[in-house]
Amino acid sequence: MRDMQHYISRPKVDAHNHLNLGMRYTTYMAWSGFEIPNFPRQMDGLDDMHDIISRYTRPRTKTAEDVISLVDMSIRDAIADGVAVLEGSIDIGFMVHFKENIDKFLRMVNNFVSTYGSQIEFRPELGMGKTFDKKKIARWAPALMESRVFKSIDLYGPEIEDGIEDFVDIFKLAEKLDIKKKAHVGEFSDARSVRRFVEFFDLHEVQHGIGAAADDSVLRFLADRKVRCNVCPQSNVILGAVPSLKEHPIKKMIDAGVPITVGTDDLLFFDQTVSQQLFHLVDENVITEADADAILSAGL
């Protein structure tokens, strides 16, 4: 049986990492100056998680310097886990901390690419929440994307179809600019919604996508289109999307031929790196060592 160090030492991708929450809790505490009570812990879905964000992490982020610190901590902790390629998302909402100065915002992102270029390939991702001010997204996103600084976009928020038409033009622009297209769907929503999002936005990748495992035809659809699912098993367990790691459908997805990576999602909340998750998936016989090797290789 391979030990944890084997997985840490292997180069890997983290293609599902929200950089404002992408650091270890111990790293965050040292910076923030406070503890979050009874944390990390099992949570009762996304509402429970968002309650912690609204009470603790969001109020602590007040300035552009705070945003820079959060991203820096997350990149450093990814490097410590042996991540070679980091597709980390920076939320477009943080533009408000930069007083809506696009040049300053882009300068921050470029500085991270160059500063850590010898240690990690950082591929910046522009994150957009469905519930954020759509007028601001429409005003900022085109210029941020046309800068060519961002290599992918990711749409997250409630996994429902209502409102997705508001983002059509942004995804069309991403296609024109050859920017990778991702969206969150299928952690709490069903297989039909996964297929719907992929077809509607012509997605290259799905963030989570585990709901597809309930329908073999959707798994074949993803496999045939080579749509990668960036799965976050620890997130799925902690938030209650699956009852336990043993019952996680990642193996069914792998066996169906769906391209898979394992991501951290929000390391601050879920407390397991990519290496730790791969180790536990193998240790609990959810996937095989060969599966883990394939995930590591395919991700890169």
Secondary structure, 3 states (H helix, E strand, C coil): CCCHHHHHHCCEEEEEEECCCCCCHHHHHHHHCCCCCCCCCCCCHHHHHHHHHHHHHHHHCCCHHHHHHHHHHHHHHHHHCCEEEEEEEEEHHHHHHHCCCHHHHHHHHHHHHHHCCCCCEECCEEEEECCCCHHHHHHHHHHHHHCCCCCEEEEECCCCCCCHHHHHHHHHHHHHCCCEEEEEECCCCCHHHHHHHHHHHCCCEEEECHHHHHCHHHHHHHHHHCCEEEECHHHHHHCCCCCCHHHCCHHHHHHCCCCEEECCECHHHHCCCHHHHHHHHHHCCCCCHHHHHHHHHHHC
